[in-house]
Amino acid sequence: MERGPMEMDWEELAPVLVREAELATPLYEQAADWLRTLLGGSEERAAGQASVRRVWDVGSGPGVVTCLLARAFPHAEVVAVDPTPELLARARDRAARLGLADRFRTHEAELPDDDLEALGTADLIWTSKVLHHVGDQRAAVALLAARLRPGGVLAVAEGGLPDRVLPRDIGIGRPGLQARLDAAQEEWFAQMRAELPGYRDTTEDWPALLAAAGLADTTSRTFLLDLPAPLDSTARDHIAARLSRAAEQYADLLDEADRATLTRLTDPTDEASIAHRPDAFLLTARTVHAGRAE
């Protein structure tokens, strides 16, 4: 949620965030099904999880997953929590279009600076790819865990596997581009984390962090998104945008040859680009860690 020194323009990224979340909807639906099993037995699931009355999506962005959670828990009031007013406006618009506005709220707040006590408590708190933007991740987990009702679940989606979008040898540039992008991303990520306000070096053992916050029954599950080649235009546009951003973000961490390859891959007029390649695919895995309040 927190931008920090290596600032991101979330409003500008909003269309990318929407497209990414929509492409990953099958993955998030699997995660929601799993969360339903953690929040109750088969009889409650058959009754539409009536016991789940409040759901928060912390770091909701434009609200794609928030709305998915609203559908997964049809008896719940759902709250999109984010520090960016423009993204929250998109979330409200999306909820209205989907007929969810009567039980959909937004709340402007940023971890770890803003207190969430005004929101009360929740049966399910979901946060995805947010806590790695917070300097003190241990404190952030504890803050969220403290807002759970007895029996409530905190679900933290962090980690998994990097996206895979191309074969090792793509016929242009030096083979192994994806591995070098992964290495550049790790270096960029470490620098980003180190420059966050209040940064504390934390071993990212998420089940242990959940347990340290007083949660029980900690568990993890990984969900796969597999979009094989050939991709449709939406998935191609998403990959091209991600590679364009990587070329900009990691420019100083890549050599000239790899930068040239990325230029070709993201130029729609180039026959070797993502826009035209028959071998482009999207394969990724997201891990969700969960713990229950006693």
C-alpha positions as a printed Julia matrix, in Angstrom:
294×3 Matrix{Float64}:
   0.0     0.0     0.0
   2.72    2.46    0.97
   4.6     3.82   -2.0
   7.81    4.76   -0.28
  10.87    6.26   -1.95
  10.56    4.12   -5.08
   7.15    5.63   -5.68
   4.48    4.09   -7.85
   1.66    6.01   -9.47
  -1.24    3.73   -8.58
  -3.79    5.83  -10.44
  -1.78    5.5   -13.64
  -1.4     1.78  -12.95
  -5.14    1.3   -12.32
  -6.0    -0.12  -15.78
  -3.05   -2.52  -15.48
  -4.18   -3.59  -12.0
  -7.73   -4.19  -13.24
  -6.57   -6.24  -16.21
  -4.16   -8.28  -14.09
  -6.8    -9.1   -11.48
  -9.41   -9.96  -14.1
  -7.0   -12.32  -15.85
  -6.26  -13.96  -12.49
  -9.94  -14.34  -11.55
  -9.81  -18.19  -11.74
  -6.94  -18.14   -9.24
  -8.77  -15.79   -6.85
 -11.94  -17.85   -7.13
  -9.97  -20.93   -6.02
  -8.59  -18.94   -3.09
 -12.08  -17.75   -2.11
 -13.37  -21.35   -2.17
 -10.52  -22.35    0.14
 -11.25  -19.46    2.51
 -14.86  -20.6     2.74
 -13.66  -23.98    3.98
 -11.52  -22.25    6.63
 -14.45  -20.14    7.8
 -16.98  -22.92    8.26
 -18.05  -26.46    7.58
 -20.04  -27.84    4.68
 -23.43  -26.89    6.15
 -22.42  -23.24    6.48
 -21.02  -23.24    2.95
 -24.3   -24.61    1.64
 -26.09  -21.78    3.45
 -23.96  -19.2     1.69
 -21.59  -18.58    4.6
 -24.26  -16.69    6.55
 -21.89  -16.52    9.54
 -19.44  -14.31    7.59
 -20.84  -10.82    8.05
 -17.87   -8.51    7.45
 -15.05   -8.88    4.95
 -12.2    -6.42    4.42
  -9.91   -6.23    1.41
  -6.89   -4.27    2.67
  -4.98   -2.76   -0.23
  -7.96   -3.29   -2.5
  -6.81   -1.12   -5.39
  -9.59   -0.83   -7.99
 -11.73   -3.44   -6.24
 -11.69   -6.42   -8.61
 -10.94   -8.93   -5.86
 -13.11   -7.03   -3.37
 -16.11   -7.59   -5.61
 -15.16  -11.23   -6.07
 -15.12  -11.62   -2.27
 -18.53   -9.92   -2.09
 -19.91  -12.58   -4.4
 -18.15  -15.38   -2.53
 -19.66  -14.22    0.78
 -23.16  -13.04   -0.2
 -24.27  -12.24    3.37
 -21.29  -10.03    4.16
 -20.71   -6.31    4.14
 -17.46   -5.89    2.19
 -15.02   -3.03    2.77
 -12.37   -1.97    0.26
  -9.47   -0.37    2.17
  -6.85    1.56    0.21
  -4.88    4.83    0.52
  -5.65    6.03   -3.03
  -8.99    7.85   -3.47
  -8.98    7.35   -7.24
  -8.69    3.58   -6.86
 -11.44    3.52   -4.25
 -13.69    5.45   -6.66
 -13.04    2.76   -9.27
 -13.89    0.1    -6.69
 -17.23    1.79   -5.88
 -18.06    2.1    -9.59
 -17.28   -1.56  -10.15
 -19.44   -2.64   -7.21
 -22.32   -0.52   -8.52
 -22.04   -2.05  -12.01
 -22.14   -5.54  -10.49
 -25.15   -4.81   -8.3
 -23.15   -5.0    -5.06
 -23.36   -1.38   -3.92
 -25.87   -2.04   -1.1
 -23.27   -3.96    0.93
 -20.05   -2.45   -0.4
 -18.07    0.23    1.43
 -14.74    1.94    0.92
 -12.35    3.27    3.54
  -9.27    5.39    2.83
  -6.36    4.2     4.96
  -2.72    3.24    4.6
  -0.76    0.68    6.56
   0.87    1.09    8.99
   0.15    4.78    9.6
  -3.64    4.83    9.67
  -5.6     3.24   12.49
  -8.27    0.76   11.4
 -10.21    0.85   14.67
 -12.88    3.05   13.06
 -13.83    0.05   10.91
 -14.51   -2.15   13.91
 -13.83   -5.84   13.36
 -14.15   -8.4    10.56
 -14.75  -12.11   10.02
 -12.32  -12.19    7.1
  -9.45   -9.83    6.32
  -7.83  -10.37    2.93
  -4.67   -8.59    1.81
  -2.81   -9.38   -1.4
   0.66   -8.17   -2.42
   0.37   -5.33    0.09
   2.46   -6.14    3.15
   5.71   -6.22    1.2
   5.17   -2.47    0.71
   5.12   -1.93    4.5
   8.44   -1.4     6.28
   7.51   -3.34    9.43
   5.67   -6.4     8.16
   5.46   -8.02   11.6
   3.68   -4.96   13.02
   1.32   -4.84   10.04
   0.3    -8.48   10.52
  -0.31   -7.84   14.22
  -2.4    -4.74   13.44
  -4.65   -6.7    11.07
  -4.9    -9.74   13.34
  -6.12   -7.5    16.15
  -9.15   -6.48   14.06
 -10.49  -10.03   13.67
 -13.57  -11.28   15.46
 -13.24  -14.58   17.36
 -13.02  -17.32   14.74
 -12.17  -14.81   12.03
  -9.47  -15.41    9.43
  -6.61  -13.23    8.24
  -5.49  -14.22    4.72
  -2.19  -12.81    3.43
  -1.42  -13.4    -0.24
   2.34  -13.0    -0.53
   4.83  -15.01   -2.51
   4.32  -17.88   -4.88
   6.24  -18.11   -8.13
   7.29  -15.43  -10.63
   5.24  -15.12  -13.79
   6.41  -17.25  -16.7
   5.5   -15.85  -20.11
   8.08  -17.09  -22.64
  10.29  -20.12  -23.36
  13.96  -20.02  -22.33
  15.1   -19.45  -25.93
  12.82  -17.07  -27.81
  14.89  -16.73  -30.98
  16.05  -13.17  -30.29
  18.68  -11.99  -27.84
  20.48  -14.26  -25.41
  18.54  -17.28  -24.06
  17.47  -17.08  -20.43
  15.97  -13.58  -20.44
  13.25  -14.55  -17.96
  15.8   -15.75  -15.4
  17.73  -12.5   -15.67
  14.53  -10.49  -15.25
  13.82  -12.53  -12.1
  17.28  -11.68  -10.74
  16.81   -7.98  -11.54
  13.41   -8.01   -9.86
  14.87   -9.56   -6.7
  17.57   -6.88   -6.54
  15.05   -4.08   -7.17
  12.7    -5.56   -4.58
  15.42   -5.72   -1.9
  16.3    -2.07   -2.54
  12.64   -1.03   -2.46
  12.11   -2.8     0.87
  15.25   -1.32    2.41
  14.12    2.23    1.55
  10.63    1.94    3.06
   9.88    4.12    6.09
  10.23    2.13    9.3
  11.92   -0.75    7.47
  12.75   -3.77    9.61
  14.56   -6.81    8.28
  12.02   -9.6     8.64
  12.24  -13.25    7.7
   9.24  -13.72    5.43
   7.91  -16.83    7.13
   4.28  -15.76    6.89
   2.76  -18.61    8.93
   5.24  -17.77   11.71
   4.33  -14.08   11.5
   0.64  -14.98   11.74
   1.3   -17.2    14.76
   3.38  -14.46   16.41
   0.35  -12.17   16.04
  -1.67  -14.61   18.14
  -3.43  -16.49   15.35
  -4.01  -20.24   15.43
  -4.37  -22.95   12.8
  -1.92  -21.21   10.46
  -1.8   -22.74    7.02
  -0.81  -21.96    3.44
  -2.13  -22.89    0.03
  -0.81  -22.09   -3.44
  -3.1   -21.45   -6.41
  -2.16  -21.78  -10.06
  -3.07  -19.61  -13.04
  -2.31  -21.36  -16.33
  -3.12  -19.51  -19.56
  -1.49  -21.52  -22.35
  -0.38  -20.3   -25.75
  -1.76  -18.92  -27.93
  -3.0   -16.06  -25.75
  -5.86  -13.7   -26.48
  -5.23   -9.99  -26.99
  -6.03   -9.05  -23.37
  -3.41  -11.4   -21.96
  -0.9   -10.28  -24.6
  -1.49   -6.63  -23.7
  -0.98   -7.46  -20.04
   2.33   -9.22  -20.66
   3.56   -6.45  -22.95
   2.72   -3.84  -20.3
   4.51   -5.86  -17.61
   7.62   -6.2   -19.79
   7.55   -2.48  -20.64
   7.44   -1.68  -16.95
  10.25   -4.13  -16.24
  12.38   -2.48  -18.91
  11.87    0.86  -17.2
  12.15   -0.34  -13.59
  15.18   -2.58  -14.04
  16.98   -0.58  -16.73
  20.11   -0.14  -14.61
  20.11   -3.82  -13.65
  20.04   -5.24  -17.19
  22.68   -5.18  -19.9
  22.25   -3.42  -23.23
  21.43   -6.64  -25.08
  18.56   -7.52  -22.73
  17.2    -3.98  -22.91
  17.22   -4.26  -26.7
  15.37   -7.59  -26.51
  12.71   -6.05  -24.27
  12.31   -3.19  -26.74
  11.58   -5.68  -29.51
   9.23   -7.75  -27.34
   7.13   -4.7   -26.48
   7.04   -3.06  -29.92
   3.74   -4.15  -31.53
   5.15   -3.41  -35.0
   7.92   -5.98  -34.49
   7.02   -9.5   -35.63
   9.04  -10.86  -32.68
   6.94   -8.93  -30.15
   4.48  -10.33  -27.62
   1.69   -9.0   -29.84
   2.59  -11.54  -32.54
   4.39  -14.42  -30.83
   2.62  -17.8   -30.94
   4.67  -19.04  -27.96
   3.66  -16.43  -25.36
   1.81  -17.85  -22.36
   1.04  -16.87  -18.76
   1.82  -19.25  -15.93
   1.98  -18.07  -12.33
   1.3   -19.25   -8.8
   0.15  -17.22   -5.78
   0.47  -18.39   -2.19
  -2.09  -17.44    0.45
  -1.2   -17.75    4.15
  -4.03  -17.8     6.7
  -4.54  -17.87   10.44
  -7.58  -17.89   12.72
  -8.36  -15.66   15.7
  -9.2   -17.62   18.85
